[in-house]
Amino acid sequence: FSTDQVGVWRARRKLALSALRTFSTVQGESSEYSCALEEHISKEGLYLIERLHNVMKADGSFDPFRHIVVSVANVICGICFGRRYSHDDDELVGLVNLSDEFGKIVGSGNPADFIPFLRILPSTTMKKFVAINARFNKLMKKMVNDHYDSFDKDNIRDITDSLINHCEDRKLDENSNVQVSDEKIVGIVNDLFGAGFDTISTALSWAVVYLVAYPEIQERLQRELREKIGMDRTPRLSDRTDLPVLEAFILEIFRHSSFLPFTIPHCTSKDTSLNGYFIPKDTCVFVNQWQVNHDPELWKDPSSFNLDRFLTADGTDLNKMEGEKVLVFGLGKRRCIGESIGRAE
């Protein structure tokens, strides 16, 4: 677990949120888009559609997961590092393969998370986990250092530049009680990259599964897009309020699949009690998101995939109160810091 003091953690989070807000206003290369974030997502989405069409023509059938993962990796690389890769680029493929290895290790589970005394025993899984993290951190550090070398305060290219800019401002602020080291910048970029990569590629893959399983929903979404957006342009982030069925579909994917059944582990900083249960200091704790998303006291027929549960009775608007019950990005002050990027993607 992180050994940051509360003040350092707050400074890191504030820095990351400020950088995200700044980047959300950075203009892209084309005036067609509201910001660079929207441009990265839209252009890569169009490229992915074209690539899937070409693969379908050539092979007749294919597994879309790998193509989705590479496209999502490209979006987050554009957001974090201001560059787009060819889908066959060795560096990008290496990054995707590293993420695959990480997913397999994490997905296999770690008994020590639930049986604490096992932490003192040798673990091949933990050694692999540490090694993969070290390789990933080394790659992130190289990219961040490259940004420091080419940083221009008057030309913010991406989130990494925005983080460096805000960090430099804090160093110049005599009233700032907590300084954030350059090493912490690497950690923040790492967190944002992870939040916008594996989570989103998994969510999009589940979306494909549900669209295949429920063709009537696919037709319903197509009809809404034709009526509200038309066929002459791609959807924009600003269109989300006009697409309640699409928003409800995304929420139901999050709820029904609960592809992140638990949040990342946290640690209690002091003895506490929750609903009558005593939890001692330094206890590893998780939020069971799957249970909340399938609780029959919160949801009618929770095992059924039904996007209408998130729509008003007439089906024309999103029921925001229902949507707020879905857990996918964690809870409280330490919820996922990359949530805004994830929802936009």
C-alpha positions as CSV (number, residue, x, y, z in Angstrom):
1,F,0.0,0.0,0.0
2,S,1.0,3.6,-0.5
3,T,2.8,5.1,2.4
4,D,1.9,8.7,1.5
5,Q,0.7,10.9,4.3
6,V,-2.8,12.3,4.0
7,G,-1.5,15.7,2.9
8,V,0.6,14.2,0.2
9,W,-2.3,12.1,-1.1
10,R,-4.6,15.1,-1.2
11,A,-2.0,17.1,-3.0
12,R,-1.5,14.3,-5.6
13,R,-5.2,14.0,-6.2
14,K,-5.8,17.7,-6.4
15,L,-2.9,17.9,-8.9
16,A,-4.3,15.1,-11.0
17,L,-7.8,16.6,-11.0
18,S,-6.5,20.0,-12.0
19,A,-4.5,18.5,-14.8
20,L,-7.5,16.6,-16.1
21,R,-9.6,19.8,-16.0
22,T,-6.9,21.7,-17.9
23,F,-6.5,19.0,-20.5
24,S,-10.3,18.9,-21.0
25,T,-10.1,22.4,-22.4
26,V,-7.1,21.9,-24.6
27,Q,-8.1,22.3,-28.3
28,G,-7.3,19.5,-30.7
29,E,-5.8,19.8,-34.1
30,S,-9.2,20.2,-35.8
31,S,-11.9,22.8,-34.9
32,E,-14.4,20.0,-35.7
33,Y,-14.0,18.7,-32.1
34,S,-14.6,20.5,-28.8
35,C,-11.3,19.4,-27.3
36,A,-8.3,17.1,-27.8
37,L,-9.9,14.4,-25.7
38,E,-12.9,14.2,-28.0
39,E,-10.7,14.3,-31.0
40,H,-8.5,11.3,-29.8
41,I,-11.6,9.2,-29.1
42,S,-13.5,10.1,-32.3
43,K,-10.6,9.5,-34.7
44,E,-9.6,6.2,-33.1
45,G,-13.2,5.1,-33.1
46,L,-13.5,5.7,-36.9
47,Y,-10.2,3.9,-37.5
48,L,-11.4,0.9,-35.4
49,I,-14.6,0.6,-37.4
50,E,-12.6,0.7,-40.7
51,R,-10.2,-1.9,-39.4
52,L,-13.0,-4.2,-38.3
53,H,-14.6,-3.9,-41.7
54,N,-11.3,-4.8,-43.5
55,V,-10.7,-7.8,-41.2
56,M,-14.2,-9.0,-41.7
57,K,-13.9,-8.8,-45.5
58,A,-10.5,-10.6,-45.4
59,D,-11.2,-13.3,-42.8
60,G,-15.0,-13.6,-42.7
61,S,-14.9,-14.0,-38.9
62,F,-12.6,-12.7,-36.2
63,D,-12.2,-12.0,-32.5
64,P,-12.7,-8.2,-32.0
65,F,-11.1,-8.1,-28.5
66,R,-7.5,-7.6,-29.7
67,H,-8.5,-4.8,-32.1
68,I,-10.5,-3.1,-29.3
69,V,-7.6,-3.3,-26.8
70,V,-5.1,-1.8,-29.3
71,S,-7.5,1.1,-30.2
72,V,-8.2,1.8,-26.5
73,A,-4.4,1.8,-25.8
74,N,-4.0,4.3,-28.7
75,V,-6.6,6.6,-27.2
76,I,-5.0,6.6,-23.8
77,C,-1.5,7.0,-25.3
78,G,-2.9,10.1,-27.2
79,I,-4.4,11.5,-24.0
80,C,-1.4,10.8,-21.8
81,F,1.4,11.2,-24.2
82,G,0.1,13.1,-27.2
83,R,0.8,10.5,-29.8
84,R,-0.9,7.8,-31.8
85,Y,0.7,4.6,-32.9
86,S,0.1,2.3,-35.8
87,H,-1.7,-0.8,-34.7
88,D,1.4,-2.9,-35.6
89,D,3.9,-0.6,-33.8
90,D,6.3,-2.7,-31.7
91,E,6.1,-0.2,-28.7
92,L,2.3,-0.2,-28.7
93,V,2.1,-4.0,-29.1
94,G,4.6,-4.4,-26.3
95,L,2.5,-2.2,-24.1
96,V,-0.7,-4.2,-24.9
97,N,1.1,-7.5,-24.2
98,L,2.4,-6.2,-20.9
99,S,-1.2,-5.2,-19.9
100,D,-2.3,-8.7,-20.9
101,E,0.3,-10.3,-18.6
102,F,-0.8,-7.9,-15.8
103,G,-4.5,-8.9,-16.3
104,K,-3.7,-12.6,-16.1
105,I,-1.8,-12.2,-12.9
106,V,-4.4,-10.0,-11.2
107,G,-7.3,-12.1,-12.5
108,S,-5.8,-15.3,-11.0
109,G,-6.3,-13.8,-7.5
110,N,-4.0,-13.6,-4.6
111,P,-5.0,-15.7,-1.5
112,A,-2.8,-13.4,0.6
113,D,-5.4,-10.7,0.1
114,F,-7.9,-12.8,2.2
115,I,-5.5,-14.9,4.4
116,P,-3.0,-12.3,5.7
117,F,-0.4,-14.8,7.1
118,L,0.3,-16.1,3.6
119,R,2.0,-12.8,2.8
120,I,5.2,-14.0,4.6
121,L,5.4,-17.1,2.3
122,P,7.3,-17.1,-1.0
123,S,4.9,-16.5,-3.9
124,T,5.6,-17.0,-7.6
125,T,2.5,-15.0,-8.5
126,M,3.6,-12.0,-6.4
127,K,7.1,-12.1,-8.0
128,K,5.6,-11.9,-11.4
129,F,3.3,-9.1,-10.3
130,V,6.2,-7.1,-9.0
131,A,8.2,-7.7,-12.1
132,I,5.4,-6.6,-14.5
133,N,4.8,-3.5,-12.4
134,A,8.5,-2.7,-12.5
135,R,8.6,-3.0,-16.3
136,F,5.5,-0.9,-16.7
137,N,6.8,1.8,-14.4
138,K,10.1,1.9,-16.3
139,L,8.2,2.5,-19.5
140,M,6.0,5.2,-17.9
141,K,9.1,6.9,-16.4
142,K,10.8,7.0,-19.8
143,M,7.8,8.7,-21.4
144,V,7.4,11.2,-18.6
145,N,11.1,12.1,-18.7
146,D,10.8,12.6,-22.5
147,H,8.0,15.1,-21.7
148,Y,10.2,16.9,-19.2
149,D,12.9,17.3,-21.8
150,S,10.5,18.8,-24.4
151,F,8.1,20.6,-22.0
152,D,6.8,24.0,-23.2
153,K,4.5,25.8,-20.7
154,D,2.8,27.6,-23.6
155,N,2.1,24.4,-25.5
156,I,0.3,21.9,-23.4
157,R,0.1,18.8,-25.6
158,D,-1.5,16.2,-23.2
159,I,-2.2,15.2,-19.6
160,T,1.5,14.6,-18.8
161,D,2.3,18.1,-19.9
162,S,-0.6,19.4,-17.9
163,L,0.6,17.5,-14.8
164,I,4.1,18.9,-15.2
165,N,2.7,22.4,-15.6
166,H,0.7,22.2,-12.4
167,C,3.6,20.6,-10.6
168,E,5.9,23.4,-11.6
169,D,3.3,26.0,-10.5
170,R,3.2,24.3,-7.0
171,K,7.0,24.5,-6.8
172,L,6.8,28.3,-7.4
173,D,4.0,28.7,-4.9
174,E,5.6,29.7,-1.6
175,N,2.2,29.1,0.2
176,S,2.1,25.5,-1.0
177,N,2.6,23.3,2.1
178,V,3.1,20.0,0.2
179,Q,5.3,19.6,-2.9
180,V,4.8,16.7,-5.3
181,S,8.0,15.0,-6.5
182,D,8.7,14.1,-10.1
183,E,8.5,10.5,-9.1
184,K,4.9,11.0,-8.0
185,I,4.1,12.4,-11.5
186,V,5.1,9.1,-12.9
187,G,2.7,7.4,-10.4
188,I,-0.2,9.6,-11.4
189,V,0.3,9.1,-15.1
190,N,0.5,5.3,-14.4
191,D,-2.8,5.5,-12.5
192,L,-4.6,7.5,-15.2
193,F,-3.2,5.2,-17.9
194,G,-4.5,2.1,-16.1
195,A,-7.9,3.7,-15.5
196,G,-8.4,4.5,-19.1
197,F,-7.0,1.4,-20.7
198,D,-7.8,-2.0,-19.2
199,T,-11.2,-1.0,-17.8
200,I,-12.4,0.6,-21.0
201,S,-11.3,-2.2,-23.3
202,T,-13.1,-4.7,-21.1
203,A,-16.2,-2.6,-21.0
204,L,-16.3,-2.2,-24.8
205,S,-15.7,-5.9,-25.2
206,W,-18.7,-6.6,-23.0
207,A,-20.7,-4.1,-25.1
208,V,-20.0,-6.2,-28.2
209,V,-21.2,-9.3,-26.4
210,Y,-24.5,-7.7,-25.3
211,L,-25.1,-6.2,-28.7
212,V,-24.7,-9.7,-30.3
213,A,-26.9,-11.3,-27.6
214,Y,-29.6,-8.7,-27.8
215,P,-30.0,-7.6,-31.5
216,E,-33.2,-5.7,-30.6
217,I,-31.2,-3.4,-28.4
218,Q,-28.7,-2.9,-31.2
219,E,-31.5,-1.8,-33.5
220,R,-32.9,0.5,-30.8
221,L,-29.5,2.2,-30.4
222,Q,-29.1,2.5,-34.1
223,R,-32.5,4.2,-34.4
224,E,-31.7,6.6,-31.6
225,L,-28.4,7.6,-33.2
226,R,-30.0,8.1,-36.6
227,E,-32.8,10.2,-35.2
228,K,-30.7,12.3,-32.8
229,I,-27.3,12.5,-34.6
230,G,-28.0,11.6,-38.2
231,M,-25.6,9.9,-40.6
232,D,-23.5,12.9,-41.6
233,R,-21.3,13.1,-38.5
234,T,-20.0,11.1,-35.6
235,P,-21.4,11.5,-32.1
236,R,-19.8,14.1,-29.8
237,L,-19.4,14.2,-26.0
238,S,-22.0,17.0,-25.9
239,D,-24.5,14.7,-27.5
240,R,-24.7,12.4,-24.4
241,T,-27.7,14.2,-22.9
242,D,-29.6,13.6,-26.1
243,L,-28.9,9.9,-26.2
244,P,-30.7,8.5,-23.1
245,V,-31.0,4.9,-24.5
246,L,-27.2,4.8,-25.2
247,E,-26.4,6.1,-21.7
248,A,-28.8,3.6,-20.2
249,F,-27.2,0.8,-22.2
250,I,-23.7,1.8,-20.9
251,L,-25.0,1.9,-17.3
252,E,-26.6,-1.6,-17.6
253,I,-23.3,-3.0,-19.0
254,F,-21.5,-1.6,-15.9
255,R,-24.2,-3.0,-13.6
256,H,-25.0,-6.4,-15.2
257,S,-21.5,-7.5,-16.1
258,S,-19.8,-5.9,-13.1
259,F,-16.5,-6.8,-14.8
260,L,-14.7,-5.1,-11.9
261,P,-16.4,-7.1,-9.1
262,F,-14.1,-5.6,-6.5
263,T,-12.3,-2.2,-6.2
264,I,-8.6,-2.2,-5.9
265,P,-7.6,-2.9,-2.3
266,H,-7.3,-0.2,0.3
267,C,-6.0,-0.2,3.8
268,T,-7.6,1.1,7.0
269,S,-5.5,3.9,8.6
270,K,-7.1,3.4,12.0
271,D,-9.4,1.1,14.0
272,T,-13.0,1.6,12.9
273,S,-16.4,0.0,12.9
274,L,-18.8,-0.5,10.0
275,N,-22.4,-1.7,10.4
276,G,-21.4,-3.3,13.7
277,Y,-18.3,-5.0,12.4
278,F,-14.9,-4.0,14.0
279,I,-12.2,-3.5,11.4
280,P,-8.7,-3.0,12.9
281,K,-6.0,-0.7,11.6
282,D,-4.0,-1.9,8.6
283,T,-6.7,-4.2,7.4
284,C,-6.9,-4.8,3.6
285,V,-10.4,-3.9,2.5
286,F,-12.3,-4.1,-0.8
287,V,-15.6,-2.7,-2.0
288,N,-17.8,-5.6,-3.4
289,Q,-19.2,-3.8,-6.4
290,W,-20.8,-6.9,-7.8
291,Q,-22.9,-7.4,-4.7
292,V,-24.2,-3.8,-4.8
293,N,-24.9,-4.1,-8.5
294,H,-26.9,-7.3,-8.0
295,D,-28.6,-6.6,-4.7
296,P,-32.3,-7.5,-5.1
297,E,-33.1,-4.8,-2.5
298,L,-31.7,-2.2,-4.9
299,W,-32.7,-3.7,-8.3
300,K,-35.8,-5.4,-9.7
301,D,-34.8,-8.7,-11.2
302,P,-31.0,-8.0,-11.0
303,S,-30.0,-11.0,-13.1
304,S,-31.8,-9.7,-16.2
305,F,-30.2,-7.3,-18.7
306,N,-32.7,-4.5,-18.9
307,L,-31.5,-1.0,-19.9
308,D,-35.0,0.4,-19.3
309,R,-34.4,0.3,-15.6
310,F,-32.3,3.5,-16.1
311,L,-35.0,5.3,-18.2
312,T,-38.0,7.4,-17.1
313,A,-41.4,5.8,-17.6
314,D,-41.9,7.3,-21.0
315,G,-38.4,6.2,-22.1
316,T,-37.3,9.7,-23.2
317,D,-34.9,10.6,-20.4
318,L,-32.2,9.1,-18.2
319,N,-33.2,8.3,-14.6
320,K,-30.2,9.8,-12.9
321,M,-31.0,8.6,-9.4
322,E,-31.0,5.0,-10.6
323,G,-27.7,5.6,-12.5
324,E,-26.0,6.8,-9.4
325,K,-26.6,3.5,-7.7
326,V,-24.3,1.7,-10.1
327,L,-20.8,1.0,-8.8
328,V,-17.9,0.6,-11.2
329,F,-15.3,3.3,-10.3
330,G,-15.3,2.8,-6.6
331,L,-16.7,5.0,-3.8
332,G,-15.9,8.0,-1.7
333,K,-12.8,10.3,-1.8
334,R,-10.6,7.6,-3.2
335,R,-12.8,6.6,-6.1
336,C,-11.0,6.1,-9.4
337,I,-9.4,9.4,-10.4
338,G,-9.7,8.5,-14.1
339,E,-13.4,8.2,-14.0
340,S,-14.0,11.2,-16.2
341,I,-11.7,9.8,-18.9
342,G,-13.3,6.3,-18.6
343,R,-16.9,7.6,-19.0
344,A,-15.9,9.8,-22.0
345,E,-14.2,6.8,-23.7
